[in-house]
Amino acid sequence: MTIIEFIRAFAHDLPVAVVITDQTLEPPGPTILYANPAFGKLTGRDHKTVIGLTPRFMQGRETRRATLDAFHQALAASQPFHGFLSNYRPDGTRYRVEIDCRPLLGMDGTAEHFIAFEREVVRRLGRPAAGKAGRYVPANVSNELLTDALRALDIFSTNKNNHKI
Ligand SMILES: Cc1cc2nc3c(=O)[nH]c(=O)nc-3n(C[C@H](O)[C@H](O)[C@H](O)COP(=O)(O)O)c2cc1C
């Protein structure tokens, strides 16, 4: 069983969007190798049709370049990235997405693939909690719906020392 087959088995029915890419960072990479149905729902596409595309296809005018640069730098250093971006659906609607992206490291310590867990977030009403992550709350995939496996991996945890813009 390859790592992709393993993740497919574990991710297929998750309510959280999961997407796996290869390790190439320069365009046209990274290339999507797997996306679960929740990723299709999040991005407004059939999840099978995004295989072979780059995740950049969701970007648009209000996708912050500074955040993408930080994203790129983290991946180039085989480091995880946790942050918030504006992305777009095919009908042009903009949504705010929380992305927890991690390298899958080979024996030599370099990234062989990347995996991202993603969910839509909305601006928190009232006074924001401390830190940038506190400005947003999950739109429909709550922390309660995270499985024990994802919780154990600290997915979407705001206490990590990762990048947050
Ligand atoms: C697994 C994975 C998932 C990603 N998901 C998204 C995404 O949902 N939205 C987005 O705008 N960028 C996403 N990206 C980031 C872009 O693919 C790209 O790495 C980013 O734009 C920075 O690279 P660039 O400076 O070459 O544009 C993802 C990257 C990886 C590796």
The ligand as an SDF file (V2000), in Angstrom:
LIG
                    3D

 31 33  0  0  0  0  0  0  0  0999 V2000
   -1.1000   20.2810   -0.2570 C   0  0  0  0  0  0  0  0  0  0  0  0
   -1.2550   21.7140   -0.6910 C   0  0  0  0  0  0  0  0  0  0  0  0
   -2.5060   22.3110   -0.6430 C   0  0  0  0  0  0  0  0  0  0  0  0
   -2.6650   23.6470   -1.0070 C   0  0  0  0  0  0  0  0  0  0  0  0
   -3.9090   24.2040   -0.9580 N   0  0  0  0  0  0  0  0  0  0  0  0
   -4.0810   25.4940   -1.3280 C   0  0  0  0  0  0  0  0  0  0  0  0
   -5.3680   26.0830   -1.2900 C   0  0  0  0  0  0  0  0  0  0  0  0
   -6.3670   25.4890   -0.9020 O   0  0  0  0  0  0  0  0  0  0  0  0
   -5.4810   27.3780   -1.6820 N   0  0  0  0  0  0  0  0  0  0  0  0
   -4.4030   28.1190   -2.0980 C   0  0  0  0  0  0  0  0  0  0  0  0
   -4.5880   29.2750   -2.4500 O   0  0  0  0  0  0  0  0  0  0  0  0
   -3.1690   27.5830   -2.1450 N   0  0  0  0  0  0  0  0  0  0  0  0
   -2.9830   26.2950   -1.7670 C   0  0  0  0  0  0  0  0  0  0  0  0
   -1.7280   25.7440   -1.8270 N   0  0  0  0  0  0  0  0  0  0  0  0
   -0.5680   26.5980   -2.1190 C   0  0  0  0  0  0  0  0  0  0  0  0
   -0.1850   26.7110   -3.5900 C   0  0  0  0  0  0  0  0  0  0  0  0
   -0.1730   25.4550   -4.2150 O   0  0  0  0  0  0  0  0  0  0  0  0
    1.2240   27.3040   -3.6860 C   0  0  0  0  0  0  0  0  0  0  0  0
    2.1170   26.4840   -2.9650 O   0  0  0  0  0  0  0  0  0  0  0  0
    1.2460   28.7260   -3.1580 C   0  0  0  0  0  0  0  0  0  0  0  0
    0.5530   29.5430   -4.0870 O   0  0  0  0  0  0  0  0  0  0  0  0
    2.6760   29.2780   -2.9550 C   0  0  0  0  0  0  0  0  0  0  0  0
    3.4410   29.0700   -4.0800 O   0  0  0  0  0  0  0  0  0  0  0  0
    3.7150   30.2240   -5.1760 P   0  0  0  0  0  0  0  0  0  0  0  0
    4.4820   31.2950   -4.4650 O   0  0  0  0  0  0  0  0  0  0  0  0
    4.5250   29.5270   -6.2220 O   0  0  0  0  0  0  0  0  0  0  0  0
    2.3800   30.6730   -5.6590 O   0  0  0  0  0  0  0  0  0  0  0  0
   -1.5420   24.3990   -1.4470 C   0  0  0  0  0  0  0  0  0  0  0  0
   -0.2900   23.7850   -1.5090 C   0  0  0  0  0  0  0  0  0  0  0  0
   -0.1300   22.4640   -1.1300 C   0  0  0  0  0  0  0  0  0  0  0  0
    1.2300   21.8330   -1.2100 C   0  0  0  0  0  0  0  0  0  0  0  0
  1  2  1  0
  2  3  1  0
  2 30  2  0
  3  4  2  0
  4  5  1  0
  4 28  1  0
  5  6  2  0
  6  7  1  0
  6 13  1  0
  7  8  2  0
  7  9  1  0
  9 10  1  0
 10 11  2  0
 10 12  1  0
 12 13  2  0
 13 14  1  0
 14 15  1  0
 14 28  1  0
 15 16  1  0
 16 17  1  0
 16 18  1  0
 18 19  1  0
 18 20  1  0
 20 21  1  0
 20 22  1  0
 22 23  1  0
 23 24  1  0
 24 25  2  0
 24 26  1  0
 24 27  1  0
 28 29  2  0
 29 30  1  0
 30 31  1  0
M  END
$$$$
